[in-house]
Amino acid sequence: MKKQQFTWGLLFSLITIIFSCEAPTSSTDSAEQPVSEAAPAEKQIPEPQFTLTKDQTHNRFSRTIPPVLTVPSGAVIEAFTEEASDEQFTPDSDVSALETLSFDPIHPVTGPVYVEGAEPGDVLKVTLHKIELMDWGWTAIVPGFGFLADDFTEPYLKTFQLSNDQKTVAFNDKINIPLRPFPGVMAVAPDTDEMLNTIPPRANGGNMDDPNIVEGTTVYFPVFVEGGLFSIGDTHAAQGMGEVCGTAIEAPMRIVYEIEVLKGGRSIDEPEYETDDYYAVTAFAETLDEAAKKAVRYMVDYLIAEHGLSENDAYALCSLAGDLKIAEVVDMPHMLVAMHMSKEVL
């Protein structure tokens, strides 16, 4: 009997101790929240090691343009960009500003950046970690420029007030446009002494105007000259595929990007890019038909090299799961087409 009393007494004491040690709970206690509702961890943005101002710009492409910065592979750079008119427009400009618009300073791009160790045949990997809007932007119809230039001959200018916390901007009282900022121009230097205009896209990148190249995207560039000589700019707050009237919401921005030299891997002829959701190739040409054919061939090459597909299987997969997209059609004499392949498929 004494043993039984001791056993029950001990058990009661243990239960009392256990309950007394439990922390009190409330309706807001984190222990009661379902695990699935926990907020995802915010992606860490690396701290910039170098800064380029909006005045450290050029608007031509050539191997003869000296770099404004030299960095090691893997450097993180903070670059400020100017809007495409190079301050020929202001937030207070009206349509009369088009009367004096000069195309000579168009497309100021920040750079070039010389990356140590980059040599012809290598690939430059550029990761867009952060893209921040500044305070304003503009769009215009410039007579003689645009996909339907023969139909739209009257000058037009519209300005927008912007801020970095905005998700949309009012086009008018009824229409709001989602904001997806991106650099219209990203490029390495071509292997030429000629001062090439930045308006058309080329194998070195340039004015690709692809609105899918947003924050979080990684872009790959073929290296044509020592150091790569990378530049970025012509930043857009919003743009549809094609940029048919010739302009997006042209706006100054702050971009944090990481730049790295890739050696010994697959070579590429023109820029390619990827996100968490898909891999993409780009191709320029003087016609959409030719650019589309090049893009399909580049995707076939990628699937063969990186995923071990046969040539026929790669071509068939492009037909079954590849998405051809018109990036831009206005930057004569070249147009740009991209092809996306979902990583869910791969």
N, C-alpha and C positions, 0 to 999 in steps of 0.2 A: 504494500500500500504506500509506503513512503517512497519507493522507487517510482510508482505511477504518479504520485503527486509531484515529484521532482521533474519528471518528463514533461507533464502538462505545463508546469510552471516555467520550465525552460523554454518550451515552445511559445508560450504566451509572451515571454520576455523578448524572444527573438522577433516575433511579429511586431511588437510595439516598437522595437528599435528600428526595424525596416521602414515602417510607416512614418516614424518621426524623422527619418533621414530624407524622405522624399521632398523635393522642392515644391512649394505651392504652385499651382498652375492657374492660368487665366485664359480667356478666350483668345488672347493675342499671343499666347506662348508659342514660340517657334517650334516646340516639339509637336504641337498639334497641327502644324501646316503640312500638307502633303508634299513629299519630296519633289513631285513633278511640277509644283508651282514655284519652286525656288527660282529666283531671277538668275539668268545666265551671267557668268563672270564677264565683266567688261574687258574687251580686248585691249591689251596694253600697247600704247603707242611708244616706240623707242624715242629717246631724247635726241633731238638734232645735235650733231657735232659741228655742223657748218651752216652758215646762213648766207643766202644770196638775196640782194635787194632787187626791187623792181626796176632799178636803174642799170643793173648789170645785164643788159640785153643786147640782142642783135636781131636782124630780120632777113638774113640770107643764110644759105647753107653752103659751106666750103671747108675744106681741110685747112685753108689759110687763115681762118678766123682764130685768133689766139684764145686759149682758155682763160676764164676769169677765176677759176678755182681748180686746184689739183688735190685729189683725194685718194686714199687707199681703197681697195676693193672692200665692200661691206659698209662703206660710209653711209651715214644718215644725214640728209641735207634738208634744210628748211629753205624753200624758194618762194619768194613773193613774185607774182606775175602782174603784168599790166593788161588792161582790156585791149581788144584787137586794134582799135583806132590809134593807139599810142597817145592817148589824151587829147585827140582832136575833138572828141565829144566830152561833155560833162553831164552831171545829173540834171542840169538845167537846160541842156540843148534842146532846140526844136528842129523841125524839118529843114530850116534854112541852113543848118550846119552842114548838110550834104552838099551844098553849093561849093564849098571850099574843101571838101574831103579829098585828100591826096592818098593814093595807094602806095606811095613810096615808103612810108614808115609802117605800113600795115603789118601785123603779126610780130610785135616785139616778143621774143622768146628769151627766157632767162637762162644764161649760160654763155659759152659752153663749159662743161665740166670735164676735165681730163682725169681718167681713172687709171691709176698706176697698174701696170701689168696687162692692160687691154691691148690686144694685137689683132690685126686682120685675120679673120677666120674664127675668132672667139665670138661669144655671145654675151651681151650685157643684159643682166636681169634687173629690172626696175620695178620695185614694189611700192605702190601708192598707199602709204599708211594713213594719211590724213589729207582731206581737201576741205578748206574752210572758205566760205563766202565772205566777201567784204560788204560794202554798203550800197552798191548800186550796179545796174547793168543796162544794156540797151540792145535793141534789135532794129534792123533797117532793111528797106528795099532800095537798093542802089540801081538807078537806071542803067541798063546795059549789062547787069550782073544778076545771076540767078538762073534756075532751071527753066523758068518761063519768062525769060527776059524780054522776049518779043511781045508778050501779052501784058506785062506789068511795067509800064514806062514812067509812072509817076513816082517821085521820091516819097519815102515814108520813113519816119523815125519814131520809135516808142522807147521811153525810158522806164525803169523799174527801180523802186526802192527795195533793197534786200538787207537781210541780216543773217548771221550764221545759224541762228536757231529756227529759221523759217523752213517749213516743209513744202509749202506751195507759195505761188505768187499770183496775184490777181491780174488776169489779162484784160478783163472788163468786169462789169457788174455781175455777170452771170458765169463767167468762165475762169477757173483757177487751173494753173499749170503746176504739176509736180516738179520740184527742184531736185535735179540729180547732177551736181557739179562734176565736171571732168575737164582734163586738158585736151583741147582740140589738136594741139601740136605737141608731139613728142618725137625726138629724132636724135640720131647720131650724125656725125659729119659724113658726107659722101666723099669718095676718093677723087676729088677734082679741085683744081684751082679756080674754076669758074664760080662766080657768086650766083648761086641758083636762087630764084624766087621761092619764098616759103609757101606760096598759095597752093600748088598741087602736091598731093602725096606722091612718094617715091619709095624705092626699096629701102632707103634709110629711115623711113617713117614719115616725118613731116606732118603735113596738115591732113591727118587721117579723119578727124571729125567723127570718131566712132563713139556714140554716147553710152556704149557699154563699158568703156574704160574708166570706171568710176573708182571711188575709194575702196581699197581692199583688193584691187586687181593687180596682177603681176604681168608685166609686159616684157617680152624678149626681143632684143634688137641684134641683127648681125653687125659685127664690127668691121668697118672698112678702112679705118686709119688708126694709127697708134694713139692710145688713150681714149678712143671712142668718140670723145667730144660731144657729150650729151647735152641737149637743151630741152626746155619745157615751157609751154605757154599757150596763148590763144585760148584761155580758159572760158568755159561755157557753164552757165548756171542751169540751163535747160536746152535741150535740142531734140527734135525728132530725127529718126533715121532718114538720111538723105539731105538734111539741111537745105531744103528745096529753094527757099527764097534767097539763100546765100549767106544768111547770118543766123546765129543762135541768140540766146541772151548772153551777150558778150560782157564779161565781168572780171574785175581783178580778183585775185585769190591768194591764199597761202596754202602751199603744198608741202607736206613732209614725205619724202621718198627715200628709199634705200636702194643703193646701186652696187651691183656685184658682178665680177667677171667670172664667166663660166668657161672652162677650158676642157678640151678633149671630149666633149659630148657631140651630140647631133648638130650639124651646121644647119642654118636656115637662110633662106634667100630674102625674106621680107619679115617684118615684125609679126610675132604671134603673141597671144596673151591667154591668161586663164584666171578663173575665179574658183570658188569652192564648188560651183555647180557645173562648169563646163570648161572645155579647152577650145581655143579659137585660133584660126589662121586668118591672115589678111592678104589681099592681092590688089595691086593697082594696075590699071590699063587705060587705054584711050576709049574703050567701049565697055559697057556693062557686061556684054557677052564674053569678051576676052578676059575681063577681071574675074568673072564667075568661074570660068574654066580653070584659070590659074588657082583660084581658091580651092576648088575641088581637088586639083592635083596636089596642092600642098597638104590638104587634109589626108589624102591617100598616103602620101609620103610619111606623115606623122603616125598614122595608124600602123603602117608596116614597121617603122623603126621603133616605136615606143610600145606597141601592143602585140607585135609578132604576127599580125595578120598577113595573109597572102594578098597579092595585088588585087585579085578578083574579089576577095572577101572585103577588103578595105573599100573598094569602089562601091560594092553593094551596100555596105553599112552606111556610106555617105548618102546613098539614096533613101535608105530606110530610116535613118536617125539624124542625119546632118541637117542643119538649118542654114541656108544661104541668106545673108542679110546685106542690104544696100546701106553702106555707112554714109557715103556722100556722093552727090552727082553734079556738084556745081563748080568744083575747083579745076577748071580746064587747064591743060588738056587731059588731065587724068581723073578717073573715078576710082572709088575704093569699094570692094566687096569683102565681107568676112564670112567665114563658115564656122558655126558652133557645133560642137559635139558634146552631148550631155555626159557628165561623169557618172550619172546613174546608169546609163547604158554601158559605159566602159567598165 
